[in-house]
């Protein structure tokens, strides 16, 4: 004879928090002034500061998020600053 099947509930799904799309500008240090936009039609991601009008654009993939564009911008700023320090 077999056992009766239990009516166990499935485990609840973990909810992922949404990532930010607005960030602090590395040039003017204004909080929430950099907005990242992704144009999937042309595969271009753009980060623009509303205060100092600085901008950065890069190529994107289907998995790219706004935080990735901002991180690439910060990495590029650090790379350029390190090149200037080595050259001077």
For each residue, the residues with C-beta under 8 A, 3 or more apart:
1:
2:
3:
4:
5:
6:
7:
8:
9:
10:
11:
12:
13:
14:
15:
16:
17:
18:
19: 65 66 67
20: 23 66 67
21: 35 36 66
22: 32 33 34 35 36
23: 20 32 34 36 47 67 70
24: 29 30 31 32 33 34
25: 28 29 30 33 34 49 51 52 54
26: 29 73 74 77
27: 49 52 54
28: 25 33 49 51 52 54
29: 24 25 26
30: 24 25 33 49 51 52
31: 24
32: 22 23 24
33: 22 24 25 28 30 49 50 51 52
34: 22 23 24 25 47 48 49 50 70
35: 21 22 47 48 50
36: 21 22 23 45 46 47 66 67 69 70
37: 45 46 47 48 66
38: 44 45 46 60 64 66 69
39: 42 43 44 45 46 60
40: 43 60 62
41:
42: 39
43: 39 40 59 60 61
44: 38 39 57 58 59 60
45: 36 37 38 39 57 58 59 60 64 66 68 69
46: 36 37 38 39 55 56 57 69
47: 23 34 35 36 37 55 56 57 66 69 70 73
48: 34 35 37 53 54 55 56
49: 25 27 28 30 33 34 52 53 54 55
50: 33 34 35 53
51: 25 28 30 33
52: 25 27 28 30 33 49
53: 48 49 50
54: 25 27 28 48 49
55: 46 47 48 49
56: 46 47 48 69 72 73 76
57: 44 45 46 47
58: 44 45 69 72 73
59: 43 44 45
60: 38 39 40 43 44 45 64 68 69
61: 43 64
62: 40
63:
64: 38 45 60 61 68 69
65: 19 68 69
66: 19 20 21 36 37 38 45 47 69 70
67: 19 20 23 36 70 71
68: 45 60 64 65 71 72
69: 36 38 45 46 47 56 58 60 64 65 66 72 73
70: 23 34 36 47 66 67 73 74
71: 67 68 74 75
72: 56 58 68 69 75 76
73: 26 47 56 58 69 70 76 77
74: 26 70 71 77 78
75: 71 72 78 79
76: 56 72 73 79 80
77: 26 73 74 80 81
78: 74 75 81 82
79: 75 76 82 83
80: 76 77 83 84
81: 77 78 84 85
82: 78 79 85 86
83: 79 80 86 87
84: 80 81 87 88
85: 81 82 88
86: 82 83
87: 83 84
88: 84 85
